[in-house]
Structures are given as structure tokens and as C-alpha cells.
């Protein structure tokens, strides 16, 4: 009886890890129209800053990213040993620099989230680059990231237009369904292309400085237990780099 119960728990945990890979962008798309100056730049008052944002613990599980960061075998083993990020939105620590996460540590997740374990595994330069890649991967939702919005200084009109673009590109799925990896990447690429036109030249330059060299070799991350497949993402440069066509 105990063995049957244990097997059921393992299956539930596996299904949850698989689902979170493709639902983070949808969760981010469902945030209400953000209000400047409430709950952090560009965030709604009381909204948990990390919800709906890309999670570096997902991005770093892409083999293409691991090669880009030049991770050692020991570092990869330590990454693989981490517990998978939680729930839709995967808004854990790790996106913000010092001061972004409040007393809980340097992450985006807000007070009490604690330090990002990846900061202990990676070299400082690797960790800084991972944060850039995470912003790129989750664009245009990451435009609303407090760290990004501090650099972009989006107006309320831009935030409202951005919200509309994301909602249209990634509507709430039907109950009991979730989009596959390729569908989500294509939707993000479409939203990013449209969102890019909202930015001024100065904002585009600020985004380029914030996110560094364009990376477009995204693939579906393989989560603990072998979940996920290594297929390449759709959308290429347009989904998260400096802008379509770069």
C-alpha cells in the first residue's frame, strides 16, 4: 500500500515538472495591465514580482545554454541535482542584481525567497550572462521585469500596449490543455516582434546593453527525470534578442 502511494506521488511530481516547462509564458501573459510605480516599476501593486517571468533554473537546463556558458561537468552535475523550479510562472530567485529581491536575497522573487543556488554553482561572469539569457528568452514578458523596466523606463501607455500584445499572442488555454513547446516559442516570437515596435530607439539601446550579445539557439530544456525533449525552439532571434532582424 505504501509503495503504491509512493509511486502515485512520483507520477504527480513528474507531471508537474513537465507542465511547468511550457506554462510559464502563459502565466506571464495572464498578468493584469501593470501600473507604473506600484509594487515595483511596471508591476501591479501587491503582485509577486517573479510570477510569469523566465526562470534561470529552467534556461540553464538547455544544453545549448550550458555549452554557451562553458559549464564544466561538475557544474552541470550540480545544476542537474537542483530541485526543479516551482509551478506556473516559475518566478523563483535569480533574475535581479543586488537590491532587486529585497531582504530574501538577490533574486526577483521578493523577500524571503533566499539566495539563488545557481550563484554558488556558477562563476560570476557565467551567472551574469545567465541572467541576460533569461531576460532574452522570456521576452517580451521580461520587459515587465523590475530590472528590465528600470532600464527601459516604459510608460504606462507602453505597458498597457505590451499587455495587450502578450494577451493576444498567448491567450489563456482551454481548461485541461496546454500548448506545446514549439507553439509557445512561435507565440513568443510573434509577441516580441510586435512589442519591439513599442520601444523608442533609446529603449532599444538600453535593452541591448542589459541583455548583451543576442542568443537564439534555444531548445526545450530537459528537466530532472528526463522530462522535456531537446528540440530547438521556434522564433529565433526575434523572440528574445535585441530585436527582430538583428
Backbone bond lengths (Angstrom), bond angles and torsions (degrees), N, CA, C in turn:
res aa  C-N    CA-C-N  psi(-1)  N-CA   C-N-CA  omega(-1)  CA-C   N-CA-C  phi
1 X - - - 1.467 - - 1.520 110.39 -
2 X 1.339 115.00 -45.56 1.467 118.91 -179.91 1.516 110.23 -63.79
3 X 1.351 115.99 -38.59 1.461 119.51 -179.44 1.523 110.83 -64.42
4 X 1.343 117.23 -41.46 1.462 120.94 178.38 1.526 111.22 -61.82
5 X 1.329 116.19 -42.45 1.464 120.61 178.56 1.523 111.14 -62.76
6 X 1.353 116.36 -41.26 1.460 120.59 -179.86 1.521 110.75 -63.87
7 X 1.343 116.91 -42.21 1.458 120.29 179.34 1.522 111.11 -62.98
8 X 1.329 117.13 -37.68 1.467 120.43 178.04 1.512 111.17 -63.33
9 X 1.330 117.33 -41.13 1.463 121.10 179.09 1.520 110.92 -64.02
10 X 1.339 117.11 -40.24 1.464 121.32 179.59 1.519 110.47 -62.79
11 X 1.352 116.72 -43.14 1.464 120.56 -179.91 1.522 110.82 -63.42
12 X 1.340 116.90 -44.38 1.469 120.63 179.36 1.514 110.92 -60.86
13 X 1.327 117.24 -43.85 1.469 120.97 179.67 1.516 110.99 -63.04
14 X 1.329 117.12 -40.43 1.465 120.76 -179.86 1.518 111.47 -64.50
15 X 1.340 116.09 -43.44 1.462 119.77 178.62 1.517 111.23 -63.14
16 X 1.327 117.16 -38.58 1.462 120.17 179.42 1.503 112.05 -64.56
17 X 1.346 118.08 -41.31 1.454 121.40 179.49 1.514 111.03 -65.57
18 X 1.340 116.56 -38.54 1.460 120.06 179.18 1.516 111.21 -65.23
19 X 1.334 116.41 -41.72 1.461 119.92 -176.37 1.509 112.34 -67.56
20 X 1.333 118.57 -34.98 1.462 119.69 -174.06 1.511 112.29 -68.99
21 X 1.328 118.42 -20.74 1.454 120.67 -179.83 1.517 111.29 -61.52
22 X 1.360 116.33 -40.97 1.461 119.66 -173.47 1.512 114.31 -103.78
23 X 1.347 118.32 0.41 1.462 118.61 -176.41 1.511 114.11 -105.32
24 X 1.333 119.81 -5.07 1.463 120.01 -176.20 1.517 111.92 -64.55
25 X 1.339 116.38 -41.87 1.462 118.41 -179.36 1.517 111.15 -66.80
26 X 1.340 117.21 -37.29 1.461 120.18 177.03 1.514 110.38 -62.86
27 X 1.352 116.61 -43.23 1.459 119.78 179.33 1.516 110.73 -61.14
28 X 1.343 116.94 -41.05 1.454 119.98 178.21 1.504 112.06 -65.55
29 X 1.320 116.61 -34.89 1.459 119.98 -178.47 1.513 112.28 -68.34
30 X 1.340 117.07 -23.12 1.456 119.58 -175.19 1.528 113.29 -88.41
31 X 1.332 119.07 0.60 1.451 120.20 174.90 1.526 108.79 -62.23
32 X 1.323 116.24 142.24 1.457 120.06 177.03 1.510 111.02 -67.71
33 X 1.327 117.02 167.32 1.462 120.12 179.79 1.521 110.53 -55.54
34 X 1.335 119.21 117.53 1.456 121.24 -175.91 1.518 111.43 -70.43
35 X 1.305 114.91 153.74 1.450 121.85 -179.95 1.517 109.64 -115.27
36 X 1.313 117.11 124.83 1.460 120.42 178.91 1.518 110.15 -62.36
37 X 1.337 114.84 137.67 1.458 120.08 174.17 1.513 114.93 82.78
38 X 1.345 117.66 4.37 1.451 119.98 178.02 1.506 109.17 -122.15
39 X 1.341 116.31 120.46 1.450 120.44 179.01 1.510 112.91 68.87
40 X 1.324 116.94 28.50 1.455 120.38 -178.46 1.517 109.12 103.91
41 X 1.335 117.96 160.56 1.455 120.54 -176.86 1.514 111.52 -59.00
42 X 1.321 115.85 120.75 1.451 120.32 173.91 1.507 114.83 76.89
43 X 1.339 118.56 4.56 1.453 120.22 -178.55 1.516 109.45 -108.53
44 X 1.319 116.37 152.09 1.450 119.71 176.58 1.511 110.07 -70.10
45 X 1.321 116.97 148.28 1.445 120.54 177.20 1.513 110.74 -58.99
46 X 1.339 116.56 129.49 1.440 121.25 177.76 1.519 114.09 82.70
47 X 1.330 118.69 -7.26 1.461 120.32 -179.67 1.503 109.71 -74.12
48 X 1.317 117.08 136.14 1.457 119.69 175.59 1.516 108.34 -66.66
49 X 1.336 118.86 121.03 1.452 120.45 -171.91 1.514 113.93 -58.49
50 X 1.350 118.06 -33.29 1.446 119.08 -173.73 1.506 114.45 -77.74
51 X 1.323 119.18 -17.99 1.453 120.07 -172.10 1.517 111.46 -64.29
52 X 1.341 114.45 129.32 1.448 120.36 176.64 1.514 113.67 87.03
53 X 1.316 118.23 -8.98 1.447 120.47 179.76 1.524 109.73 -85.01
54 X 1.332 116.57 157.96 1.449 120.67 175.24 1.520 109.76 -62.69
55 X 1.303 115.51 152.34 1.454 120.36 -179.18 1.520 109.15 -115.44
56 X 1.327 118.14 125.17 1.469 119.94 -179.10 1.515 113.07 -61.00
57 X 1.350 117.26 -25.50 1.458 119.03 178.71 1.523 112.16 -72.74
58 X 1.323 117.95 -15.95 1.460 121.61 171.40 1.526 109.86 -87.26
59 X 1.327 116.58 -47.33 1.464 121.11 -177.71 1.519 111.17 -58.95
60 X 1.331 117.94 -40.69 1.460 120.54 -175.85 1.523 112.68 -71.62
61 X 1.326 117.10 -12.02 1.469 119.55 177.15 1.533 112.43 -83.99
62 X 1.321 116.97 -2.34 1.464 120.21 172.60 1.526 108.29 -77.05
63 X 1.320 116.70 128.32 1.464 120.11 -178.87 1.526 111.43 -62.58
64 X 1.331 116.54 -32.91 1.462 120.13 178.72 1.532 110.97 -65.40
65 X 1.319 116.80 -37.05 1.462 120.83 177.59 1.524 110.42 -70.80
66 X 1.317 116.92 -39.57 1.466 120.08 178.28 1.521 111.03 -60.63
67 X 1.329 116.39 -39.77 1.468 119.32 177.37 1.523 110.78 -68.96
68 X 1.328 116.28 -39.94 1.468 120.63 179.37 1.532 110.95 -61.19
69 X 1.319 116.37 -40.00 1.468 121.25 -179.93 1.524 112.64 -81.28
70 X 1.338 116.17 -8.27 1.467 122.03 -178.80 1.539 111.09 58.94
71 X 1.326 115.46 49.04 1.459 119.57 177.87 1.521 110.04 -68.96
72 X 1.309 116.00 144.15 1.456 121.39 174.49 1.526 109.04 -80.88
73 X 1.322 115.55 167.00 1.469 120.05 177.61 1.520 110.76 -60.51
74 X 1.331 116.55 -38.10 1.469 119.98 179.37 1.529 110.88 -65.88
75 X 1.331 116.90 -41.06 1.466 120.13 178.93 1.526 110.81 -64.13
76 X 1.328 117.27 -42.52 1.457 120.68 178.92 1.527 110.72 -61.94
77 X 1.320 116.10 -40.32 1.465 119.63 178.87 1.528 110.87 -63.43
78 X 1.333 116.49 -38.91 1.468 119.74 178.61 1.525 111.22 -68.47
79 X 1.331 116.80 -38.01 1.473 120.19 176.70 1.522 109.80 -63.54
80 X 1.327 116.79 -45.42 1.464 120.89 -179.10 1.523 111.94 -62.48
81 X 1.330 116.11 -26.68 1.462 120.19 -177.94 1.522 112.87 -80.74
82 X 1.336 117.42 -12.45 1.463 120.21 -179.66 1.515 110.19 -69.07
83 X 1.321 116.24 148.40 1.456 120.21 173.67 1.519 108.82 -67.62
84 X 1.335 117.85 141.75 1.467 119.11 -179.74 1.514 110.80 -64.11
85 X 1.354 117.17 149.04 1.463 120.80 178.76 1.508 111.03 -61.89
86 X 1.340 115.53 160.99 1.456 121.54 -171.26 1.509 112.82 -94.14
87 X 1.333 114.67 143.56 1.445 125.31 159.42 1.506 118.84 52.64
88 X 1.340 118.41 170.82 1.458 121.74 172.61 1.510 110.04 -61.30
89 X 1.303 115.63 135.42 1.459 120.35 -177.87 1.504 111.23 101.59
90 X 1.326 117.05 -37.28 1.452 122.71 174.67 1.513 111.37 43.88
91 X 1.309 116.52 49.21 1.452 119.08 -170.29 1.502 113.75 -90.08
92 X 1.300 117.55 46.12 1.454 121.06 -177.60 1.504 112.70 -74.22
93 X 1.324 116.46 -166.52 1.448 121.48 -175.52 1.511 112.44 -76.23
94 X 1.312 114.61 168.21 1.437 118.62 166.47 1.511 116.48 117.16
95 X 1.324 120.08 -10.65 1.447 119.32 -176.22 1.517 113.14 -86.52
96 X 1.286 117.17 -33.98 1.455 119.06 -171.57 1.504 112.72 -92.06
97 X 1.302 117.10 158.43 1.444 121.33 171.96 1.515 109.06 -85.55
98 X 1.336 118.15 -170.27 1.450 120.68 179.63 1.523 111.33 -54.24
99 X 1.305 115.84 132.25 1.451 120.47 178.23 1.506 114.26 92.52
100 X 1.359 118.13 -13.05 1.454 119.97 -177.88 1.515 112.02 -77.44
101 X 1.336 117.64 -30.59 1.443 119.26 -171.38 1.505 114.68 -102.01
102 X 1.317 119.33 2.97 1.452 120.69 -179.41 1.514 111.13 74.88
103 X 1.330 117.65 -164.48 1.451 121.91 -175.17 1.510 114.49 -60.62
104 X 1.334 117.32 -21.22 1.452 119.53 -175.89 1.512 113.80 -72.06
105 X 1.298 120.67 -12.65 1.449 120.92 -178.63 1.518 110.06 137.07
106 X 1.342 116.59 -173.88 1.456 120.50 -172.05 1.504 114.87 -79.77
107 X 1.323 119.21 -0.07 1.455 120.23 -174.02 1.513 112.82 -82.85
108 X 1.350 113.91 177.15 1.446 121.65 179.76 1.511 112.99 -81.72
109 X 1.312 117.36 -15.96 1.443 120.04 -166.11 1.508 115.87 -70.09
110 X 1.322 118.99 -7.15 1.446 120.94 176.69 1.512 111.70 97.59
111 X 1.323 117.71 177.34 1.445 121.94 -177.41 1.514 111.75 -56.94
112 X 1.335 114.05 138.39 1.446 119.91 174.34 1.512 114.40 88.66
113 X 1.360 118.54 -5.34 1.451 119.65 -179.04 1.514 111.85 -72.41
114 X 1.330 117.71 -27.52 1.443 120.92 -179.91 1.514 111.35 86.74
115 X 1.334 117.42 167.44 1.462 121.41 -178.47 1.522 111.23 -69.34
116 X 1.305 115.36 154.43 1.458 121.42 178.48 1.525 108.61 -78.21
117 X 1.336 119.35 123.33 1.466 120.20 179.76 1.516 112.86 -62.67
118 X 1.329 117.72 -23.11 1.460 119.37 178.62 1.525 111.74 -64.83
119 X 1.320 116.85 -26.88 1.464 120.02 178.42 1.515 111.27 -64.77
120 X 1.335 116.92 -25.15 1.462 121.25 178.56 1.521 111.49 -86.18
121 X 1.328 117.16 -22.71 1.464 121.14 -177.18 1.520 111.63 -88.38
122 X 1.326 116.28 -38.60 1.462 121.25 -174.12 1.521 111.94 -93.65
123 X 1.313 114.70 155.53 1.453 120.57 169.27 1.531 108.61 -70.76
124 X 1.343 118.71 155.05 1.468 120.05 -177.84 1.528 113.85 -52.68
125 X 1.330 117.06 -42.38 1.466 119.89 -179.61 1.525 110.80 -67.05
126 X 1.327 117.60 -38.16 1.465 120.74 177.54 1.523 110.95 -65.15
127 X 1.313 116.05 -41.95 1.464 120.51 -178.20 1.526 111.01 -66.99
128 X 1.334 116.53 -40.98 1.466 120.25 178.28 1.532 110.37 -63.13
129 X 1.323 116.37 -41.43 1.462 119.80 179.57 1.528 110.82 -67.71
130 X 1.329 117.77 -37.28 1.462 120.72 178.00 1.522 110.84 -60.55
131 X 1.310 117.77 -40.01 1.464 120.42 178.07 1.531 110.79 -63.90
132 X 1.343 116.53 -37.59 1.458 119.76 175.75 1.529 110.86 -63.42
133 X 1.326 116.11 -44.29 1.464 120.52 -179.51 1.524 111.45 -64.52
134 X 1.322 116.80 -36.47 1.458 120.38 -179.96 1.525 110.65 -65.72
135 X 1.327 117.14 -40.66 1.463 120.32 175.44 1.522 110.89 -62.79
136 X 1.334 116.89 -43.65 1.461 120.65 179.06 1.523 110.95 -61.64
137 X 1.324 116.46 -46.85 1.458 120.51 -174.67 1.521 111.67 -63.08
138 X 1.316 117.25 -36.11 1.464 120.01 -174.00 1.526 112.92 -95.30
139 X 1.329 117.70 6.63 1.461 119.22 177.04 1.528 109.54 -67.37
140 X 1.351 118.16 144.54 1.466 127.10 6.83 1.518 115.03 -90.46
141 X 1.358 118.31 0.07 1.462 118.69 179.08 1.524 111.01 -58.85
142 X 1.332 116.64 -34.16 1.459 120.42 -177.23 1.523 112.87 -71.50
143 X 1.337 118.44 -9.28 1.470 119.20 172.30 1.533 110.02 -58.58
144 X 1.357 116.10 -26.96 1.465 120.97 -178.67 1.518 112.26 -89.17
145 X 1.322 116.53 -3.38 1.461 121.40 174.22 1.535 108.64 -57.87
146 X 1.337 118.90 133.70 1.470 119.54 -178.71 1.524 113.77 -53.37
147 X 1.347 116.62 -40.24 1.459 119.37 179.84 1.529 110.49 -65.34
148 X 1.341 117.19 -42.91 1.459 120.56 -179.80 1.521 110.95 -69.10
149 X 1.315 116.24 -42.46 1.459 119.23 -177.09 1.520 111.33 -68.44
150 X 1.323 116.75 -27.35 1.460 119.36 175.69 1.527 109.98 -64.25
151 X 1.335 116.12 -34.86 1.461 120.29 178.38 1.525 111.82 -81.37
152 X 1.334 116.94 -39.74 1.464 120.39 -175.85 1.526 112.74 -79.15
153 X 1.345 115.85 -31.80 1.469 120.73 -177.43 1.533 110.88 53.68
154 X 1.326 114.85 55.64 1.465 120.02 179.31 1.523 110.77 -65.53
155 X 1.315 116.27 141.55 1.455 120.92 175.41 1.530 109.17 -80.15
156 X 1.331 115.62 166.36 1.455 119.01 178.26 1.530 110.86 -61.76
157 X 1.328 116.82 -38.15 1.467 120.08 178.60 1.529 110.54 -63.66
158 X 1.331 117.53 -40.49 1.459 120.57 178.34 1.532 110.80 -65.37
159 X 1.329 116.78 -41.89 1.455 120.35 179.24 1.524 111.60 -61.64
160 X 1.318 116.13 -41.20 1.466 119.52 179.82 1.527 110.93 -67.93
161 X 1.319 117.05 -40.10 1.467 120.25 177.21 1.522 110.79 -65.97
162 X 1.326 116.66 -39.48 1.461 121.47 178.11 1.521 110.46 -61.82
163 X 1.317 116.03 -44.18 1.460 120.33 179.28 1.532 110.64 -60.11
164 X 1.314 116.92 -42.23 1.465 121.05 -179.81 1.525 111.11 -64.54
165 X 1.323 116.40 -42.15 1.469 120.71 179.00 1.529 110.67 -60.93
166 X 1.322 115.90 -45.65 1.465 120.10 -178.34 1.524 110.94 -66.15
167 X 1.310 116.41 -42.84 1.465 120.35 179.36 1.527 111.03 -61.41
168 X 1.322 117.41 -41.20 1.461 120.98 -178.84 1.522 111.61 -69.79
169 X 1.326 116.66 -37.70 1.466 120.54 -177.91 1.527 111.87 -77.22
170 X 1.334 116.37 -31.41 1.462 120.72 -176.31 1.515 110.31 -132.52
171 X 1.312 117.42 70.58 1.470 119.99 -179.64 1.521 111.37 -67.21
172 X 1.324 114.97 163.21 1.454 120.47 178.01 1.527 109.74 -61.44
173 X 1.353 118.38 124.51 1.468 119.41 -179.86 1.519 111.79 -69.51
174 X 1.310 115.06 161.58 1.457 120.50 177.23 1.526 109.58 -63.73
175 X 1.341 117.05 147.57 1.466 119.94 178.69 1.523 111.58 -54.45
176 X 1.327 115.15 134.55 1.449 120.32 178.46 1.508 114.92 83.45
177 X 1.351 117.24 3.06 1.461 120.68 178.80 1.520 109.48 -124.55
178 X 1.306 115.76 160.04 1.457 120.75 173.05 1.523 108.19 -151.29
179 X 1.325 117.86 143.33 1.464 120.33 -178.38 1.525 111.01 -70.24
180 X 1.332 115.72 152.42 1.453 118.95 177.60 1.529 109.87 -81.41
181 X 1.312 114.56 174.32 1.463 121.64 -175.35 1.529 111.71 -57.36
182 X 1.330 117.08 -51.15 1.462 120.43 -176.24 1.524 111.51 -62.08
183 X 1.320 116.17 -39.12 1.466 120.00 179.44 1.515 110.92 -64.21
184 X 1.324 116.92 -42.87 1.464 120.48 -179.69 1.528 111.37 -65.86
185 X 1.325 117.59 -39.62 1.461 119.80 -179.57 1.531 110.71 -67.55
186 X 1.323 116.50 -38.30 1.462 119.72 177.36 1.526 110.50 -65.18
187 X 1.327 116.87 -40.00 1.464 120.51 179.30 1.526 110.72 -65.69
188 X 1.333 116.64 -41.04 1.467 119.60 177.81 1.530 111.20 -63.38
189 X 1.334 115.87 -42.12 1.462 119.53 179.79 1.527 111.21 -60.86
190 X 1.317 116.08 -41.48 1.473 120.47 178.20 1.525 110.41 -63.75
191 X 1.329 116.50 -45.98 1.462 120.21 -179.71 1.522 111.30 -64.75
192 X 1.331 117.22 -39.75 1.461 120.37 -179.40 1.519 111.63 -65.08
193 X 1.329 116.54 -39.99 1.463 119.88 179.42 1.523 110.69 -61.52
194 X 1.335 116.33 -41.23 1.462 120.60 179.47 1.530 111.19 -72.18
195 X 1.332 116.26 -41.74 1.467 120.34 -177.78 1.526 111.36 -65.40
196 X 1.319 116.22 -32.55 1.468 120.13 -178.88 1.522 111.34 -59.97
197 X 1.322 116.27 -31.82 1.466 119.80 -178.56 1.525 111.92 -72.27
198 X 1.328 117.54 -15.16 1.465 120.53 178.97 1.527 111.59 -75.74
199 X 1.329 116.79 -23.65 1.459 121.04 -172.08 1.524 111.54 -82.67
200 X 1.320 114.62 146.18 1.453 120.55 171.88 1.524 108.50 -77.64
201 X 1.323 116.45 167.98 1.465 119.71 177.33 1.523 111.32 -59.36
202 X 1.319 116.62 -39.05 1.464 119.87 179.19 1.530 110.80 -64.70
203 X 1.312 117.10 -39.36 1.466 120.59 179.00 1.524 111.14 -68.30
204 X 1.324 117.04 -37.86 1.460 120.34 177.13 1.526 110.72 -63.08
205 X 1.316 116.53 -39.85 1.455 120.33 177.79 1.529 110.81 -66.84
206 X 1.324 116.21 -38.44 1.467 120.16 178.10 1.532 110.61 -63.71
207 X 1.333 117.13 -40.83 1.463 121.13 177.70 1.528 111.12 -63.14
208 X 1.332 116.27 -40.68 1.461 120.60 179.02 1.522 111.03 -63.44
209 X 1.321 116.93 -41.32 1.470 119.80 178.05 1.526 110.71 -66.22
210 X 1.316 116.48 -37.82 1.455 121.17 -176.78 1.522 112.31 -71.08
211 X 1.326 117.37 -38.57 1.462 120.98 -172.41 1.522 114.45 -101.09
212 X 1.323 117.72 -9.22 1.459 120.23 174.75 1.521 113.49 71.20
213 X 1.328 115.25 -158.20 1.460 121.62 -177.64 1.526 110.84 -58.66
214 X 1.338 114.83 137.78 1.462 120.32 -179.04 1.526 110.07 -65.24
215 X 1.332 115.60 134.14 1.460 122.67 174.27 1.522 107.08 -122.17
216 X 1.320 116.98 132.51 1.470 119.77 -177.51 1.524 113.02 -132.59
217 X 1.322 117.85 4.01 1.460 120.86 -175.46 1.529 110.78 -89.16
218 X 1.323 116.23 55.20 1.459 120.01 -178.49 1.527 110.58 -77.21
219 X 1.317 115.80 149.37 1.457 121.35 173.30 1.517 108.51 -145.00
220 X 1.319 115.96 160.95 1.456 119.37 179.72 1.523 109.24 -66.26
221 X 1.337 117.46 124.90 1.468 119.42 -178.03 1.514 111.69 -69.53
222 X 1.313 115.40 148.10 1.460 121.22 175.02 1.522 107.19 -97.53
223 X 1.308 116.23 112.80 1.449 121.94 -176.77 1.521 110.69 -86.70
224 X 1.328 118.22 167.52 1.465 121.32 -179.76 1.522 111.53 -52.52
225 X 1.330 114.87 139.31 1.453 120.17 -179.04 1.521 112.46 89.07
226 X 1.373 116.92 7.06 1.451 120.53 177.80 1.511 114.16 82.05
227 X 1.345 117.85 10.37 1.464 120.69 -178.86 1.513 110.05 -74.23
228 X 1.312 115.48 144.44 1.455 119.74 -177.25 1.514 110.13 91.06
229 X 1.313 116.55 156.72 1.441 121.62 -179.68 1.507 108.86 -127.91
230 X 1.313 116.14 156.64 1.442 120.60 -173.20 1.508 115.68 -85.71
231 X 1.312 117.98 28.46 1.460 119.94 178.92 1.508 111.54 -69.28
232 X 1.319 116.42 145.71 1.449 120.73 -178.78 1.512 110.51 -72.53
233 X 1.319 116.25 145.31 1.459 121.17 179.73 1.511 111.82 -75.28
234 X 1.308 114.97 162.12 1.450 121.53 177.43 1.523 109.01 -94.71
235 X 1.292 116.70 153.61 1.457 119.30 168.76 1.508 114.11 112.17
236 X 1.329 116.89 -26.27 1.452 119.59 174.37 1.510 113.90 55.90
237 X 1.319 115.80 -143.75 1.448 121.15 -173.64 1.513 113.23 -62.58
238 X 1.306 116.87 -31.31 1.450 119.54 -173.40 1.511 113.92 -64.73
239 X 1.374 119.08 -19.26 1.450 118.58 -173.57 1.503 113.47 -84.42
240 X 1.332 119.95 -23.59 1.443 114.84 -174.80 1.504 115.07 -152.74
241 X 1.307 119.28 7.28 1.443 118.74 -177.44 1.504 112.15 -94.16
242 X 1.309 115.73 -146.88 1.451 119.80 -176.45 1.507 112.12 -76.42
243 X 1.293 116.54 -16.31 1.447 118.65 177.02 1.506 110.48 154.34
244 X 1.307 117.75 159.92 1.450 121.60 -179.38 1.535 110.96 -56.96
245 X 1.319 114.06 135.75 1.472 118.62 175.03 1.509 113.94 89.15
246 X 1.362 118.31 -5.48 1.452 119.20 179.99 1.503 111.14 -86.50
